[in-house]
Amino acid sequence: MNCAICGVRKPRRHCPGVRGDICTVCCGTEREQSVDCPLECIYLHEAHQHEKAPEFDASILPNTDIKVTEEFLRENQLVMAFLATTIYEAALANRGATDYDVREALDALVKTYRTMNAGLYYDTVPVNTFAAGIVTSVQSKVAEIRKREAEATGGSTLRDSAILGVLAFLQRLEYGHNNGRRRSRAFIDFIGQFYIPVDDSGEVSSLEPDAPRIIL
């Protein structure tokens, strides 16, 4: 039996992307290019851990006027974990979504929260169905948190300005972690580390003892 991709070399590992056994050469060259690699593939995860993302021109980064300081990130660790987790889950739910779809979703979300910080509201939804699904999931989760907080305390601690800053930071991380492959999921894999469990009461455990708790 030969590799399911090249048909020449001996297979060395099972590829869930093609549902067959492939050689290591094809795994390296076709990964996230011709093969739609699922994140549960251990070889994909290992590759993401060791590969170096291609350099890109920092001048192409969008929304650089949004200042994100280390102090801001420390103060909004829980918001960061919440948004990264929500985007990660949304990307998994929209099976087939890639880093480029997340990039488009982040761009739309930043545009939306810019208008909200200006006292207006204009909801930007991408035409791309994968990106639109991620945007909808994030907006629904934010609305759900605010509703539960309002019911519990009469208000919400989740500020639009904090969401905007965190989204801009995540957008920059996506540019830095996208490996440049056509079906890259390196960034999605990366933000999976932010995953935070929800307990039986529906709350997310704080990242620090004194950090506020957000109801999900």
Secondary structure, DSSP 4 states (H G I P E B T S, - for coil): ---TTTSSSPP-EEETTTTEEE-HHHHHHHBTTTB---TT-HHHHHHHHH--PPP--GGG-S-TTS---HHHHHHTHHHHHHHHHHHHHHHHHSTT--HHHHHHHHHHHHHHHHHHHTT-------SSHHHHHHHHHHHHHHHHHHHHHHHHHSS----HHHHHHHHHHHHHHHHHH----TT--HHHHHHGGG---B-TTSBBPPSSTTS---B-
